[in-house]
């Protein structure tokens, strides 16, 4: 037996194992610009992938007994490769339908488009699941060694899966994008099948790889906007656009919320960021040190450069691609800004600095990282504030859906003696926490006396300001159902706004 003959089945199993996990990771990234990357999305991706693989194991075993030939297995793998290569093109209409469904407030169409996209993965993942049992059937020549053969091939499959988990997310997707990653996986799968089905199929891998040359256009359309930048980081999909009015916007993943905005004129955004400009007024310290947890494209830092130029700012942003986009496209040039690339809670725990104000704008609206919404997190924030300091949090929720805001406010109230909430705009609430009640009373008084550029935000903030009483149920690191609350709020909003509802 030639060396090629000895390794072609093990190599096929290794590649199939890598491809199944790589396709799962890329599939989640394919969904993220339209459906987000919440636990709900990941649960569906992982759960349905396991269902498809289980079906493949069962079918692979049955068909291996019926067609115990390498050529039959090779054709199955080639089918998996072709179906994977079609995904970047076939799912686009479903994604466009999802975007239109959300804009039209149609819950049924939105959910249907998500399920349709997930069903598209059924064929390639089921076929990939069939590879390992089929290869074992072909490799066993003596029942006495069946256990060793099965163990060896499943070990290779698992090693491939490990590579398929890390390489796409850390290396391939940031380098060439999600859609071309799927095409590369398809081409590699086809290449691994060629030794089993013959040289006449040798052009198939090249043909699948050539699909990467087909112009794929923008990952996500931005009607009426000029796309300045699109990129994929290990964390998320990043898009920067310019509107017709000249404003520059930063969107992440599904883009239901704007994460940073640079106005074409002036520094005020007419959005929730303006509320953060009043914090030096609330503390009475115009040169006080400020931490912005979730710096994004630097909107708050840009505003402070114009309104409070003596205030030093520590901007914490986990994604360096977002920070780079802020510098290149959004005018993030405040000389008093120091950008830290880290998770907000990890960075806050590790710093010895004390702050006069902390801005928490790290919630990836509409989804909120649970570890930044618990009483343990707010205890850490309180410990990093100077006496008389204040923390301000933006919480994005659909209109009239305030349960998430209330639970976050209750969690903050468990650690702060004074907490105030304002529904600052239709989709955003601002929650303020003070280190002592006297500071809160003084802050309310200063809001009423505000003048100059911050007078408008101060009046808007105070118009709906309400106090949060103690005794609510706080979220904890052990129990923080923030994504469940958010999912329910979004679906309720879609149902209530659906035509004919």
C-alpha positions in Angstrom: 0.0 0.0 0.0 1.4 3.4 -1.0 1.9 6.2 1.5 -0.9 8.2 0.0 -3.3 5.2 0.4 -2.3 4.9 4.1 -2.9 8.5 5.0 -5.9 9.6 2.8 -8.6 8.4 5.1 -6.9 9.8 8.3 -6.3 13.0 6.5 -9.9 13.2 5.4 -11.1 12.7 8.9 -8.7 15.4 10.2 -9.9 17.9 7.6 -13.6 17.0 8.1 -13.2 17.5 11.9 -11.6 20.9 11.3 -14.2 21.9 8.7 -17.2 21.1 10.9 -16.0 23.4 13.8 -14.7 26.0 11.4 -18.0 26.1 9.6 -19.8 26.4 12.9 -17.6 29.3 14.0 -17.9 31.0 10.6 -21.6 30.3 10.5 -22.1 32.2 13.8 -20.1 35.1 12.3 -22.2 35.0 9.2 -25.3 35.5 11.3 -23.8 38.2 13.6 -24.2 41.2 11.3 -27.9 40.5 11.1 -29.0 38.6 14.2 -26.2 39.5 16.7 -23.9 37.3 18.7 -26.0 36.8 21.8 -26.2 33.6 23.8 -29.5 32.9 22.1 -27.8 33.0 18.7 -24.9 30.8 19.9 -27.2 28.4 21.6 -29.1 27.9 18.3 -25.8 27.6 16.3 -24.3 25.0 18.7 -27.5 23.1 19.3 -28.5 22.8 15.7 -24.9 21.9 14.7 -25.0 19.0 17.2 -28.3 17.9 15.9 -27.0 17.9 12.3 -23.8 16.0 13.3 -25.8 13.4 15.2 -27.9 12.8 12.2 -24.7 12.6 10.1 -23.2 10.0 12.5 -26.3 7.8 12.2 -26.7 8.2 8.5 -23.0 7.8 7.9 -23.0 4.4 9.8 -26.0 3.1 7.8 -24.7 4.2 4.4 -21.2 3.0 5.1 -22.5 -0.5 5.6 -24.5 -0.2 2.3 -21.7 1.5 0.3 -18.4 0.5 1.9 -16.2 2.3 -0.7 -13.8 5.2 -0.6 -15.4 6.7 -3.7 -18.8 6.9 -2.0 -17.3 8.6 1.0 -15.3 10.9 -1.2 -18.5 12.0 -3.1 -20.2 12.7 0.3 -17.3 15.0 1.3 -17.4 16.7 -2.1 -21.1 17.3 -1.6 -20.4 18.9 1.8 -17.7 21.1 0.2 -20.1 22.3 -2.5 -22.9 23.0 -0.1 -20.6 25.0 2.2 -19.4 27.0 -0.8 -23.0 28.0 -1.6 -23.7 29.3 1.9 -22.2 32.8 1.5 -24.4 33.3 -1.6 -27.5 31.4 -0.7 -28.0 33.0 2.8 -27.8 36.6 1.6 -31.5 36.9 0.5 -32.5 35.5 4.0 -30.3 38.1 5.7 -31.7 40.9 3.6 -35.2 39.7 4.6 -34.2 39.7 8.3 -33.0 43.3 8.0 -36.2 44.4 6.3 -38.3 42.5 8.8 -36.8 44.4 11.7 -37.2 47.7 10.0 -40.8 46.8 9.3 -41.4 45.5 12.8 -42.4 42.0 11.6 -41.5 39.5 14.2 -42.7 36.5 12.1 -40.5 37.4 9.1 -37.5 38.1 11.4 -37.7 34.7 13.2 -38.4 32.9 9.9 -35.3 34.4 8.2 -33.2 33.3 11.2 -34.5 29.8 11.1 -34.1 29.7 7.3 -30.5 30.7 7.6 -29.9 28.0 10.3 -31.5 25.4 8.1 -29.0 26.2 5.3 -26.3 24.6 7.5 -28.2 21.3 7.7 -26.8 19.8 4.5 -23.1 20.4 4.9 -23.0 19.7 8.7 -24.9 16.4 8.3 -22.6 15.3 5.5 -19.6 16.2 7.6 -21.0 14.1 10.5 -21.1 11.1 8.2 -17.3 11.1 7.6 -16.0 9.6 10.8 -18.2 6.5 11.1 -17.8 5.9 7.3 -14.0 6.1 7.6 -14.0 3.7 10.5 -16.0 1.2 8.5 -13.5 1.4 5.7 -10.4 1.3 8.0 -11.4 -1.7 10.1 -10.0 -4.9 8.5 -9.9 -7.0 11.7 -12.6 -6.7 14.3 -9.9 -7.3 17.0 -8.4 -3.8 16.1 -11.8 -2.0 15.7 -11.4 -0.2 19.0 -7.9 1.1 18.2 -9.0 2.2 14.7 -12.1 4.0 16.0 -10.1 5.7 18.8 -7.4 6.8 16.4 -9.8 8.3 13.9 -11.9 10.1 16.5 -8.8 11.5 18.0 -7.8 12.9 14.6 -11.2 14.3 14.1 -11.1 16.0 17.5 -7.6 17.4 16.8 -9.0 18.8 13.6 -11.9 20.3 15.5 -9.5 22.1 17.9 -7.7 23.7 14.9 -11.1 24.5 13.4 -12.2 26.3 16.5 -9.2 28.6 17.0 -7.7 29.2 13.5 -10.8 30.8 11.9 -11.6 33.1 14.8 -8.0 34.2 15.6 -6.4 34.2 12.2 -8.4 33.4 9.1 -11.6 35.4 9.5 -9.8 38.6 10.6 -7.5 38.2 7.6 -9.9 37.3 4.7 -13.5 37.7 6.2 -16.2 35.2 7.0 -17.5 34.5 3.5 -14.1 33.8 2.1 -13.3 31.6 5.1 -16.2 29.4 4.3 -15.0 29.2 0.7 -11.5 28.3 1.9 -13.0 25.5 4.1 -15.0 24.2 1.1 -11.9 24.2 -1.1 -9.8 22.3 1.5 -12.6 19.7 1.9 -12.8 19.2 -1.8 -9.0 18.7 -2.0 -9.1 16.1 0.8 -11.8 14.2 -1.2 -9.9 14.1 -4.5 -7.6 11.1 -3.5 -10.7 9.0 -2.8 -12.7 9.7 -6.0 -10.0 10.2 -8.6 -8.0 12.7 -10.5 -10.9 13.7 -12.7 -12.2 15.7 -9.7 -8.9 17.6 -9.3 -10.3 20.8 -10.7 -13.1 20.9 -8.1 -11.0 22.4 -5.3 -9.7 25.1 -7.6 -13.2 25.9 -8.8 -14.4 26.3 -5.3 -11.4 28.4 -4.3 -12.0 30.6 -7.4 -15.4 31.6 -6.0 -13.5 33.8 -3.7 -12.8 36.0 -6.7 -16.5 36.6 -7.3 -17.2 40.1 -6.0 -19.1 39.7 -2.8 -19.8 43.4 -2.2 -20.4 44.7 1.2 -21.1 42.3 4.0 -24.1 44.4 5.0 -25.8 46.9 2.8 -26.3 50.4 4.2 -29.1 52.0 2.1 -28.6 55.8 1.8 -25.2 55.7 3.5 -21.6 55.6 2.3 -19.7 52.7 3.7 -16.3 54.0 4.8 -15.1 50.8 6.4 -16.1 47.2 7.0 -14.0 44.8 9.0 -14.2 41.6 11.1 -12.3 41.3 14.3 -12.0 38.3 16.6 -14.9 40.0 18.5 -17.4 41.3 16.0 -18.4 42.7 12.7 -17.5 46.5 12.4 -18.9 49.0 10.0 -18.4 52.7 9.7 -20.7 54.7 7.5 -21.3 58.3 6.5 -24.9 59.5 6.3 -26.2 62.1 3.8 -26.1 64.7 6.5 -22.3 64.1 6.9 -22.5 62.4 10.3 -20.2 59.4 10.7 -21.6 56.3 12.5 -20.1 53.2 14.0 -22.2 50.0 14.0 -21.3 46.6 15.4 -22.8 43.2 14.4 -26.5 43.5 13.7 -26.3 47.3 13.8 -29.6 47.9 15.6 -27.8 50.6 17.6 -25.2 53.2 16.8 -22.2 52.7 19.0 -20.4 56.0 18.2 -21.3 59.1 16.2 -19.2 62.0 15.0 -21.4 64.9 14.0 -20.6 66.7 10.8 -21.1 70.0 12.7 -20.4 70.8 16.3 -19.8 68.2 19.0 -23.4 67.5 20.3 -24.9 64.4 18.8 -28.5 64.8 19.9 -28.1 61.3 21.3 -27.5 59.7 24.6 -23.7 60.6 24.5 -24.7 64.2 25.2 -25.9 63.1 28.7 -22.4 62.1 29.6 -21.1 65.6 28.9 -22.9 66.8 32.1 -20.8 64.6 34.5 -18.2 67.2 35.3 -21.1 69.5 36.1 -22.6 66.9 38.4 -19.4 66.4 40.3 -18.3 70.0 40.2 -14.9 69.0 38.9 -14.3 70.1 35.3 -10.8 68.7 35.3 -11.7 65.5 37.1 -10.4 62.1 35.8 -13.0 60.2 33.7 -13.0 56.5 32.8 -15.0 55.5 29.7 -15.7 51.8 29.7 -16.6 51.1 26.1 -14.8 53.9 24.4 -15.8 52.6 20.9 -15.1 55.2 18.3 -14.4 57.9 20.9 -17.6 60.0 20.8 -17.5 60.9 24.5 -13.8 61.6 24.3 -14.3 63.9 21.3 -17.0 65.8 23.2 -14.8 66.2 26.3 -12.0 67.6 24.1 -14.3 70.5 23.1 -16.3 71.0 26.4 -13.9 69.8 29.1 -10.4 70.0 27.6 -8.6 69.7 30.9 -10.2 66.4 31.9 -7.9 63.3 31.5 -9.8 60.3 30.0 -9.1 56.6 30.2 -10.9 55.0 27.3 -11.3 51.2 27.6 -12.2 49.3 24.5 -11.8 45.6 24.1 -11.6 45.6 20.3 -8.5 47.2 18.7 -10.2 47.2 15.3 -12.9 49.5 16.7 -10.3 51.8 18.2 -8.4 52.0 14.9 -11.7 52.8 13.1 -12.2 55.6 15.6 -8.8 57.1 14.9 -9.1 56.7 11.1 -12.7 57.7 10.5 -14.2 59.3 13.5 -11.8 62.0 14.6 -10.7 60.3 17.9 -7.8 62.7 18.5 -8.4 64.0 22.1 -4.8 64.5 23.4 -6.0 63.8 26.9 -7.4 60.4 25.9 -5.5 57.2 26.8 -6.9 54.1 25.1 -6.6 50.8 26.9 -7.3 47.6 24.9 -9.0 45.3 27.5 -12.3 44.0 28.8 -13.8 46.8 30.9 -14.2 44.8 34.1 -10.8 43.1 33.9 -9.2 46.5 33.4 -11.1 48.2 36.2 -10.1 45.4 38.6 -6.4 45.8 37.6 -6.1 49.6 37.8 -5.2 51.5 41.0 -6.5 54.7 39.6 -9.4 56.6 41.1 -11.9 58.5 39.1 -14.3 61.4 39.5 -16.7 59.9 36.9 -17.1 56.6 35.2 -19.0 56.2 32.0 -20.2 52.7 31.2 -21.0 52.5 27.5 -19.8 49.0 27.0 -23.2 47.4 26.4 -23.3 46.0 22.9 -26.9 47.1 22.3 -29.3 45.6 22.3 -27.4 42.9 24.1 -25.7 43.5 27.4 -22.6 41.6 28.7 -24.0 40.2 31.9 -20.7 40.6 33.8 -21.1 44.4 33.4 -24.6 44.5 34.9 -24.2 42.8 38.2 -23.9 44.1 41.8 -20.4 42.7 42.0 -19.4 44.9 39.0 -21.1 48.0 40.4 -19.3 47.3 43.7 -16.0 47.4 41.8 -17.1 50.7 40.1 -17.9 52.3 43.4 -14.5 51.3 44.8 -12.8 53.0 41.9 -14.7 56.3 42.4 -13.5 59.2 44.5 -15.8 60.6 47.2 -18.6 62.5 45.5 -18.0 60.6 42.3 -20.7 59.5 39.8 -21.2 56.6 37.4 -23.3 57.0 34.3 -24.6 54.0 32.3 -26.4 53.9 28.9 -28.9 51.2 28.7 -30.5 50.7 25.3 -34.0 49.1 25.2 -37.0 49.2 22.9 -39.6 51.9 23.7 -41.8 51.0 26.7 -39.7 48.0 27.5 -38.0 49.0 30.8 -37.6 45.7 32.7 -33.9 45.5 31.7 -33.3 49.1 32.9 -35.1 48.5 36.1 -33.1 45.4 36.9 -29.8 47.1 36.2 -30.9 50.1 38.3 -31.8 47.7 41.1 -28.4 46.0 40.8 -26.7 49.4 41.0 -28.8 50.5 43.9 -27.6 47.5 45.9 -24.1 49.1 45.9 -24.8 52.8 45.5 -26.7 54.8 48.1 -28.3 57.0 45.5 -29.4 56.0 42.0 -31.3 58.0 39.4 -32.8 56.9 36.1 -33.8 59.1 33.1 -35.4 58.0 29.9 -33.1 60.2 27.9 -34.4 59.2 24.4 -36.8 56.8 22.8 -34.4 53.8 22.8 -32.0 54.8 25.6 -32.1 55.3 29.3 -29.3 56.8 31.4 -28.7 55.4 34.9 -26.7 57.5 37.4 -25.1 56.2 40.6 -23.7 58.4 43.3 -21.3 57.5 46.1 -23.3 59.5 48.6 -26.9 60.9 48.8 -25.6 64.5 49.4 -23.7 64.4 46.1 -26.9 63.3 44.3 -28.9 66.2 45.7 -26.2 68.6 44.7 -26.1 67.1 41.3 -29.8 67.6 40.8 -29.5 71.2 41.8 -26.6 71.7 39.3 -28.7 70.2 36.5 -31.3 72.9 37.1 -28.7 75.7 37.0 -26.8 74.4 33.9 -25.9 76.9 31.2 -23.8 76.9 28.0 -23.5 73.9 25.7 -24.5 71.4 28.4 -27.7 73.2 29.3 -29.7 71.2 26.7 -28.5 67.8 27.8 -28.9 68.8 31.5 -32.6 69.8 30.9 -33.3 66.6 28.9 -31.7 64.5 31.6 -33.6 66.1 34.4 -37.0 66.1 32.6 -37.6 62.4 33.3 -35.3 61.8 36.2 -36.6 59.5 38.9 -35.1 58.0 42.0 -34.6 54.3 42.4 -35.6 52.9 45.8 -33.7 50.3 47.7 -35.0 46.7 47.9 -35.2 45.7 44.3 -33.8 42.4 43.1 -30.2 42.8 42.0 -28.5 40.7 39.3 -25.4 38.8 40.5 -22.5 37.1 38.8 -24.2 33.9 39.6 -27.7 34.9 38.3 -28.0 37.6 35.7 -30.7 36.8 33.2 -30.0 40.0 31.2 -30.1 38.4 27.8 -33.4 36.6 28.5 -34.9 39.9 29.5 -33.5 41.6 26.4 -34.7 38.9 24.0 -38.2 39.2 25.5 -38.2 42.9 25.1 -37.1 42.8 21.5 -39.7 40.2 20.5 -42.4 42.1 22.4 -41.4 45.2 20.5 -41.5 43.4 17.2 -44.9 41.8 17.9 -46.5 45.0 19.1 -45.3 46.9 16.1 -46.0 44.2 13.5 -48.5 45.1 10.8 -52.0 44.0 11.9 -50.9 43.4 15.5 
